[in-house]
């Protein structure tokens, strides 16, 4: 069964395609560009020429980097 009404919240979509800093519950941080995000904050991140999949339950914050 396929649900075509599924939409990602705009609050999360604003991070897609942006350079971000992600903070984790273990106090580590990671920088990269968000390629995909869902309503559970599961993220596909491009970081250092590598693709990482991050589970939303490990994240404490997402901050958009200011590229000055």
C-alpha positions in Angstrom: 0.0 0.0 0.0 1.4 3.3 -1.0 0.5 6.7 0.6 1.0 9.6 -1.8 -0.2 12.1 0.8 3.1 11.8 2.8 4.7 15.2 3.1 7.8 16.3 5.0 7.2 19.2 7.4 8.4 22.6 5.9 10.2 23.2 9.2 12.5 20.3 8.3 12.6 20.8 4.6 14.3 24.2 5.0 17.5 22.4 5.9 17.6 20.4 2.7 20.4 21.4 0.4 22.0 23.6 3.1 25.4 23.4 4.8 24.7 22.5 8.5 26.2 21.6 11.8 24.5 18.6 13.4 24.8 18.1 17.2 24.4 14.6 18.7 23.3 13.4 22.1 26.8 12.2 22.8 28.0 15.8 22.3 29.8 15.1 19.0 29.1 17.4 16.0 29.3 16.8 12.3 29.2 19.3 9.4 27.9 18.7 5.9 25.2 19.3 3.4 21.8 17.7 3.9 20.7 15.7 0.8 17.5 14.3 2.3 15.5 14.6 5.6 12.2 13.2 6.8 9.8 14.0 9.6 11.7 11.8 12.1 14.9 13.8 11.4 16.6 10.9 9.7 19.2 12.5 7.5 21.3 11.7 4.5 24.3 14.0 4.8 27.2 14.6 2.4 30.3 15.3 4.5 33.9 15.2 3.4 33.2 13.5 0.0 31.3 10.8 1.9 27.6 10.0 2.3 26.4 9.4 5.8 22.9 8.3 7.0 22.1 9.6 10.5 19.2 8.4 12.6 17.0 11.2 13.9 17.0 9.8 17.5 20.7 10.6 17.9 20.3 14.3 17.0 19.9 17.1 19.5 20.2 20.1 17.1 20.6 21.1 13.5 22.1 24.6 12.8 22.5 26.2 9.3 26.1 27.3 8.7 26.6 30.9 7.7 28.9 30.8 4.7 30.5 34.2 5.0 
